[in-house]
Amino acid sequence: MSTPQPITLRGQAIAHGKLPLICTPLVGRSLEALMAELAVVLPKQPDVLEWRIDHFAPIADTSAVIAAAHAIKKAAGELPLLFTRRSTLEGGEPIPLTEAQVIALYQAVCESQCIDLIDYEMANDPAHIAQVRAFARANSVALVLSFHNFVETPAPEALVAKFLLAEQLGADVAKVAVMPRDLDDVLTLLSATRQASQQLQIPLISMSMGPYGAVSRLVGGVFGSALSFAVGAASSAPGQVPIEDLAAVLRVLERAMGR
């Protein structure tokens, strides 16, 4: 059994070191829709919120993005907020911004002190990754470097290499999400998660997506994943399970495994 490393913010473990954390996505296209989502999500007591900004219609208006982020933080209280623009190459929504404009938006949001973590794909230009890393660190925002494959599950050594690359690129958290074609692929992801968790000096997040992959979202923490995504109001990726179901399974595992 691998014990996940806790994800920390400003030197403190999120949710007092609870493992794995439960993160729920927000995908509203307007501020009003986001607030309606929060009204549904917050009573379900997630540990982290993820705002999928690529779903937000006014994404090109930096002031509107920052105002919405502040509104989310005000409503969410102490809950950490993960800010994510998922690129279309890795399963995200089309947006009217160039990559340079995305970088500028990321910088403005970090400097506004309205987020706690920020996600950026490690497939991006290394110079862009270095920029995001620099202004995330300058503003005490944790950097999640991520990799998503919606077509297949690469070989275990390739998955471990992705986790290690995130660490080499300066991530605070490494994230890998892949699509299984069968249950053997789910085992590949879980095995790679366990191996990587024993090698990395930073926390990692992993998941196998789709119906087959749902099991990885339930038991990933046993293999070393520090966080699992669950549906609070709306899903942001295939295979996410309702937060109530995930929380119930995690409680059963905790008791059964004596954690």
Secondary structure by P-SEA (a helix, b strand, c coil): ccccccccccccccccccccbbbbbbbcccaaaaaaaaaacccccccbbbbccccccccccaaaaaaaaaaaaaaaccbbbbbbbcccccccccccccaaaaaaaaaaaaaaccccbbbbbccccaaaaaaaaaaaaaacbbbbbbcccccccccaaaaaaaaaaaaaacccbbbbbbbbccaaaaaaaaaaaaaaaacccbbbbbbbbcccccccccccccccccbbbbbcccccccccccaaaaaaaaaaaaaaacc
